[in-house]
C-alpha cells in the first residue's frame, strides 16, 4: 500500500508549486518530487512582436525580478541592433539599475520569506512562523528589511522610471540619466544601507555557525556550480564569461562565451512538471545538472571587488577550506554577501559623473539573432531572440535561473525526505522542512514556467464531501 502526501502550495516562494511524496506501508519515503503547476507561455506569445518591445514585454514574467528580464532582453536587443559596446553612461546606469534589483530581491527573500524559519526554527507554529511573527518579535529587523527593499526599489525607479516594470533600458542603451538631486537623494541613505546589509550578513553567519553541523548537512547535495565571472575572475552580475566549477574546485570550463550557450547546455522535460531540466551537454542528463545563484557565484569567483563583501567571502570560503561550499542553507549566507556587495557597488557608482551626463544610445548594423545573458538574483539568465526582416520576433528561448536549479531542488527535497521524514509519522513541521529546502534556492516559479514542455492534463471530479467521482487524464507524446 502506498500513501501519497502533498504540500500544496509551497508557501513563501514566488509563484505556485507543490511537493508530492509517496510513502509505503513502513512509512518509508519512496518518492519525492517538486512539481511546478502553473504555465505561462511567454516564449510563444512574444512571437510576432517588434523586437524593441521585448525588454518591456518579457519583464511581465515577474513582479519580483522584472529588472533582470528587462536587462537580459535589452542586452539581446543590443545585439540585434549590432551594438557591441554601450556608452559608459548607458552601461553604468544599467549596472546601477541591476544592483538595485538584486539588493531589493535579496532583502525581500531573506527578511520576509526565509527569516521566520531561520529565527524561529523549522518546527515553530505556523501561525507564528511568518513575517507577522518577525514584525512582532524582531520589529527593528523587520523594519530594516522593509527599508533595504525600499531603497533598492528607489534605485530602480530612478534608473528605469518605475519601481516595477520600468522602461529605462532600450536597444542600444538607456532613455535617461540621473539628475543631481536624484543622485544626492540616493547618496543620503547609502551609508545606512551598507551598515544594515553588513549587519544582516553577521546575523545569518551567527545563526549558521551556532548550528553549523546541522546547517551544513541539511538538504546538502554535491554539484557543479555555474555563473558568470569577470575576465579577472571577480564576482560579476551584469556581464562576463561563463564558468563551471566542480566540487573538487577544478574548473570544468572557464570564460566561455555565453553567446555560445547552446553548445554548452541542453534541456529535457518530465511529464510531472511544467519546468524543464537543463544539463551540461558534455556530461549528459544524469550527471550534467548543476546549481546557479548566490551560492554558485560566491563559490565560483576568485574575489569580490568591494572590500566589505570580499572580507565576508573569505570567511565564508574558509568553511570548506577553500573548496566550494555545498550546503544548501549556505545560499542564505551568500545571498547576504551579495546584498552587501550591491550596497557597496551602488555607493561607488553614485560617485561616478557618467551617471549624470553622457551619450544615451549607440547604433550598429541590424542582426537577425540576439542573445542576452545576465546574473539575476536567483542565478544565470539567458534570453535568446531571432527576428525577420521586418524586425518581428520569430523565435524566443529563455532559460531562467530557477530552471537551472530544478534538478538541484528536487535532489534537495529527496535528501530531506530521506533523512528526516522516512519512517516517521508525517507532521506539518516535518513537511515544512521540505519547504525550507526549496525556499533556500529562492525560486521564482512564475519565471520558470514560460515555455511549452510535456504538459499532461488531469481533470478530477469530487463530490461535496471530497470523494472522488471521476478522473480523466490526457497524456502527452
C-alpha positions in Angstrom: 0.0 0.0 0.0 1.3 3.4 -1.0 0.3 6.7 0.6 0.5 10.0 -1.3 1.3 13.2 0.6 1.1 16.6 -0.9 2.5 20.0 0.2 0.3 22.2 -1.9 1.1 25.1 -2.3 4.6 25.7 -1.3 4.5 28.8 0.9 6.7 31.8 1.0 8.0 31.5 -2.6 7.2 33.5 -5.7 4.7 31.5 -7.9 2.8 28.3 -7.5 4.3 24.8 -6.9 3.8 21.7 -4.8 5.8 18.8 -3.4 4.5 15.3 -3.5 5.7 12.3 -1.5 5.0 8.6 -1.7 5.2 6.6 1.5 5.0 2.8 1.7 3.3 0.8 4.5 6.6 1.0 6.5 6.3 4.8 6.4 9.4 4.9 4.2 9.5 7.7 1.6 9.8 6.1 -1.8 9.5 9.2 -4.0 9.8 13.0 -3.5 9.1 15.5 -6.3 8.9 19.2 -6.8 6.0 20.0 -9.2 5.5 23.3 -11.0 1.8 23.5 -11.6 1.4 26.9 -13.4 2.2 27.6 -17.1 3.0 31.0 -18.7 3.7 30.9 -22.4 6.0 33.9 -22.9 8.2 32.2 -25.4 5.2 31.8 -27.7 3.2 35.0 -27.3 6.1 37.4 -27.9 6.5 35.9 -31.3 5.3 38.4 -33.9 6.0 41.4 -31.7 8.6 44.0 -32.7 12.0 43.4 -31.2 12.0 46.9 -29.5 9.0 45.9 -27.4 10.7 42.8 -26.0 12.5 44.4 -23.0 9.2 45.8 -21.7 7.1 42.7 -22.5 9.2 39.9 -21.0 9.6 41.6 -17.6 5.9 40.9 -17.1 7.0 37.4 -16.3 7.5 38.5 -12.7 6.9 41.3 -10.3 9.9 40.4 -8.1 12.7 40.3 -10.6 11.4 42.2 -13.7 14.6 44.2 -14.0 16.7 41.1 -14.7 14.4 40.1 -17.6 14.3 43.7 -18.7 18.1 43.9 -18.8 18.7 40.5 -20.3 16.2 41.3 -23.1 17.8 44.7 -23.6 21.2 43.1 -23.9 19.7 40.7 -26.5 18.3 43.7 -28.5 21.6 45.4 -28.3 23.0 42.5 -30.3 20.0 42.7 -32.7 20.8 46.3 -33.4 24.5 45.5 -33.9 25.7 47.2 -30.7 28.8 45.6 -29.2 29.7 48.2 -26.6 27.3 50.6 -24.9 28.4 54.1 -23.9 29.9 54.4 -20.4 26.8 56.3 -19.2 24.4 53.6 -20.5 26.4 50.7 -19.1 26.8 52.3 -15.7 23.1 53.3 -15.5 22.1 49.7 -16.3 24.5 48.3 -13.8 23.1 50.7 -11.1 19.6 49.5 -12.0 20.7 45.9 -11.7 22.4 46.4 -8.3 19.2 48.0 -7.1 17.3 45.0 -8.4 19.5 42.4 -6.7 19.6 44.3 -3.5 15.8 44.6 -3.2 15.2 41.0 -4.2 17.7 39.6 -1.8 16.3 41.7 1.0 12.7 40.6 0.3 13.7 36.9 0.3 15.8 36.9 3.5 13.8 39.2 5.7 10.3 38.4 4.6 10.3 34.8 3.3 13.2 32.9 4.9 13.9 34.6 8.2 10.9 33.1 10.0 12.4 29.6 9.6 15.9 30.7 10.5 14.9 32.8 13.6 12.1 30.7 15.0 13.1 27.2 13.9 11.7 24.9 11.2 9.1 23.4 13.6 7.7 26.6 15.0 3.9 27.1 15.0 2.6 28.0 11.6 0.6 31.0 13.0 3.9 32.4 14.3 6.4 31.3 11.6 5.8 34.2 9.2 6.5 37.8 8.5 3.9 38.9 11.1 5.8 36.9 13.7 9.0 38.7 12.7 7.4 42.1 13.0 6.1 41.2 16.5 9.3 39.6 17.9 12.0 41.4 15.9 10.5 44.8 14.9 13.8 46.5 14.2 14.9 43.7 12.0 11.6 43.7 10.1 12.0 47.5 9.7 15.5 47.1 8.2 14.2 44.5 5.8 11.5 46.8 4.6 13.8 49.8 4.2 16.5 47.9 2.5 14.0 46.7 -0.1 12.5 50.2 -0.4 16.0 51.6 -1.1 16.6 49.1 -3.9 13.2 49.9 -5.4 14.1 53.6 -5.3 17.3 52.9 -7.3 15.2 51.0 -9.8 12.6 53.8 -10.0 15.2 56.5 -10.6 17.1 54.5 -13.3 14.1 52.9 -15.1 11.2 55.2 -14.5 9.1 52.8 -12.3 9.7 50.6 -9.3 8.1 47.6 -11.2 8.1 47.1 -15.0 10.1 50.2 -15.9 11.4 51.2 -19.3 14.9 52.5 -18.7 16.8 50.1 -20.9 16.2 50.3 -24.6 18.0 48.7 -27.6 21.5 50.2 -27.7 21.4 52.0 -24.4 19.1 53.8 -22.0 16.5 56.6 -22.1 17.5 58.7 -19.1 20.3 59.7 -16.8 20.2 60.7 -13.1 19.7 64.3 -12.1 22.0 65.7 -9.4 19.0 65.8 -7.0 18.2 62.1 -7.7 21.8 61.1 -7.2 22.0 63.0 -3.9 18.8 61.5 -2.6 20.3 58.0 -3.0 23.7 59.1 -1.5 21.9 60.4 1.6 20.9 56.9 2.8 23.6 54.7 1.3 25.9 54.6 4.4 22.9 53.3 6.5 22.1 50.8 3.8 25.6 49.4 3.8 25.5 49.2 7.6 22.2 47.3 7.6 23.5 44.9 4.8 26.6 44.2 6.9 24.5 43.5 10.0 22.3 41.1 8.0 25.4 39.1 6.9 26.5 38.9 10.5 23.0 37.8 11.7 22.9 34.8 9.4 26.5 34.0 9.9 25.9 33.6 13.7 22.8 31.5 13.1 24.7 29.2 10.7 27.7 28.8 12.9 25.6 28.3 16.1 24.0 25.2 14.4 26.8 24.5 11.9 26.8 20.7 11.9 23.0 20.8 11.2 23.1 23.6 8.6 26.0 22.0 6.7 24.1 18.7 6.3 20.6 19.9 5.8 19.5 19.3 2.2 23.2 19.0 1.2 23.9 17.8 -2.3 27.2 17.8 -4.2 27.0 19.6 -7.5 28.8 21.6 -10.2 28.3 25.4 -9.9 27.7 27.7 -12.9 27.9 31.5 -13.0 29.3 34.5 -14.9 32.7 35.9 -13.8 34.7 38.9 -14.9 37.8 38.4 -17.1 39.9 38.6 -13.9 37.7 36.1 -12.1 35.8 38.6 -9.9 32.2 38.2 -9.0 30.0 39.6 -11.8 26.3 40.2 -12.0 25.8 42.1 -15.3 28.3 40.7 -17.8 31.2 38.3 -18.2 32.1 34.8 -19.2 30.6 31.5 -18.1 32.4 29.4 -15.5 31.5 26.0 -14.2 33.4 24.8 -11.2 33.3 21.2 -10.0 33.0 20.1 -6.3 36.8 19.4 -6.2 37.4 23.1 -7.1 38.6 22.2 -10.6 37.1 24.3 -13.5 35.0 22.3 -15.9 35.2 25.3 -18.2 36.0 28.9 -17.8 35.4 32.2 -19.5 33.2 30.6 -22.1 31.3 33.0 -24.3 27.7 33.0 -23.0 26.5 33.7 -26.6 27.5 30.1 -27.3 25.3 28.7 -24.6 23.5 26.3 -27.0 26.8 24.4 -27.4 27.1 24.0 -23.6 23.6 23.5 -22.3 20.6 21.4 -23.2 17.2 20.8 -21.6 15.0 17.8 -21.1 11.4 17.6 -19.8 9.5 15.3 -17.4 5.7 14.6 -17.6 5.1 15.6 -14.0 6.4 19.2 -14.1 6.0 22.3 -16.4 9.6 23.3 -15.6 12.4 22.0 -17.8 15.6 20.3 -16.6 18.8 21.9 -18.0 22.1 20.0 -18.1 25.6 20.4 -19.4 25.7 18.7 -22.8 29.0 17.0 -22.5 28.1 15.4 -19.2 24.6 14.2 -20.2 21.2 14.3 -18.4 22.2 12.1 -15.4 25.5 13.8 -14.5 25.3 17.2 -16.1 23.0 19.1 -13.8 24.3 22.0 -11.7 23.4 24.9 -9.5 23.3 28.6 -10.1 22.6 31.7 -7.9 24.4 33.3 -5.0 25.9 30.1 -3.7 27.4 29.3 -7.2 28.6 32.9 -7.7 30.4 33.2 -4.4 31.9 29.7 -4.8 33.0 30.3 -8.3 34.5 33.8 -8.2 38.2 34.4 -7.3 37.3 37.6 -5.4 34.7 40.3 -4.9 35.6 43.8 -6.0 34.1 45.6 -2.9 36.1 45.5 0.3 33.4 44.5 2.9 31.9 41.8 0.8 35.3 40.4 0.0 36.1 40.0 3.7 32.8 38.2 4.1 33.6 36.0 1.1 36.9 34.9 2.5 35.3 34.0 5.8 32.6 32.0 4.0 35.1 30.1 1.8 37.0 29.1 4.9 34.0 26.9 5.9 35.3 24.2 3.4 38.9 25.1 3.3 38.6 26.9 0.0 36.6 24.2 -1.7 33.1 25.0 -3.0 30.6 25.0 -0.1 27.8 22.6 -0.9 25.4 23.2 2.0 22.0 24.3 0.6 21.3 26.6 3.5 24.5 28.4 2.7 22.5 30.0 -0.1 21.2 32.5 2.6 24.8 33.4 3.7 26.0 34.1 0.1 22.8 35.9 -0.7 23.5 38.4 2.0 27.1 38.7 1.0 25.8 39.8 -2.4 23.4 42.1 -0.7 26.3 43.8 0.9 28.3 43.9 -2.4 25.3 45.5 -4.2 25.1 48.2 -1.5 28.8 49.0 -1.8 28.7 49.0 -5.6 25.8 51.4 -5.6 27.8 53.7 -3.4 30.7 53.5 -5.8 28.6 54.2 -8.9 26.8 57.1 -7.3 30.1 59.0 -7.2 30.7 58.4 -10.9 29.9 61.6 -13.0 28.9 59.4 -16.0 25.6 58.8 -14.3 24.7 62.4 -14.7 25.5 63.1 -18.3 26.7 61.3 -21.4 25.7 59.5 -24.6 22.5 57.5 -24.0 22.5 55.2 -27.1 24.7 53.9 -29.8 23.8 52.2 -33.1 25.1 49.5 -35.3 24.1 47.2 -38.2 21.0 45.1 -37.7 21.4 41.4 -37.0 18.9 38.5 -37.1 19.9 36.9 -33.7 20.3 38.5 -30.3 21.3 36.8 -27.1 21.5 38.5 -23.7 22.9 36.8 -20.5 22.9 38.3 -17.0 23.1 37.1 -13.4 19.6 37.6 -12.0 19.2 37.4 -8.2 18.5 33.7 -8.5 21.2 32.8 -11.0 22.2 32.9 -14.6 19.5 34.1 -17.0 19.5 33.6 -20.8 17.4 35.5 -23.3 17.7 34.5 -27.0 15.6 36.0 -29.8 15.5 35.8 -33.6 13.8 38.3 -35.9 12.8 38.6 -39.5 13.5 41.4 -42.0 10.6 43.4 -40.5 12.1 43.3 -37.1 9.4 40.9 -35.7 10.3 38.1 -33.3 10.2 34.7 -35.0 11.8 32.7 -32.2 12.4 33.1 -28.5 14.2 30.9 -26.0 14.6 31.7 -22.3 16.5 29.7 -19.7 15.8 31.3 -16.4 17.6 31.0 -13.1 15.1 28.8 -11.3 15.0 26.4 -14.2 18.8 25.8 -13.9 18.2 24.8 -10.3 15.3 22.5 -11.0 17.1 19.2 -10.6 19.0 20.5 -7.6 15.8 21.5 -5.8 14.4 18.0 -6.5 17.6 16.4 -5.2 17.5 18.6 -2.1 13.9 17.6 -1.2 14.7 14.0 -1.7 17.6 14.3 0.7 15.4 15.9 3.3 12.6 13.4 2.8 15.0 10.5 3.1 16.9 11.9 6.2 14.0 13.4 8.2 10.7 12.1 7.0 11.3 8.5 6.1 9.9 6.1 8.7 8.1 8.8 10.6 4.6 10.0 11.0 4.2 13.0 8.7 3.6 16.2 10.6 3.4 19.8 9.4 6.8 20.7 11.0 8.4 17.8 9.1 6.7 18.9 5.8 7.9 22.4 6.4 11.5 21.1 6.3 10.8 20.3 2.6 9.7 23.8 2.0 12.8 25.2 3.8 14.9 23.3 1.4 13.1 24.7 -1.6 13.0 28.3 -0.1 16.8 28.3 0.2 17.0 28.5 -3.6 14.7 31.5 -3.6 12.8 30.0 -6.6 10.8 32.2 -8.9 8.3 29.7 -10.2 6.4 32.1 -12.4 9.6 32.9 -14.3 10.5 29.2 -14.7 7.2 28.2 -16.3 7.3 30.2 -19.5 7.8 27.5 -22.2 6.0 24.6 -23.7 7.1 21.3 -22.3 5.4 18.0 -21.7 2.1 19.1 -20.2 -0.3 16.3 -19.3 -3.8 17.3 -18.4 -5.7 15.8 -15.5 -9.2 16.7 -14.5 -10.6 15.3 -11.2 -14.2 15.5 -10.2 -15.0 15.3 -6.5 -18.4 15.4 -4.7 -19.2 17.9 -2.0 -17.6 15.7 0.7 -14.4 15.4 -1.3 -14.9 11.9 -2.5 -13.6 11.0 -6.0 -16.3 10.7 -8.6 -14.2 10.6 -11.8 -10.8 11.3 -13.1 -9.7 11.9 -16.7 -6.1 12.0 -17.8 -4.7 13.2 -21.1 -1.1 12.1 -21.6 1.4 13.9 -23.8 3.5 12.3 -26.5 
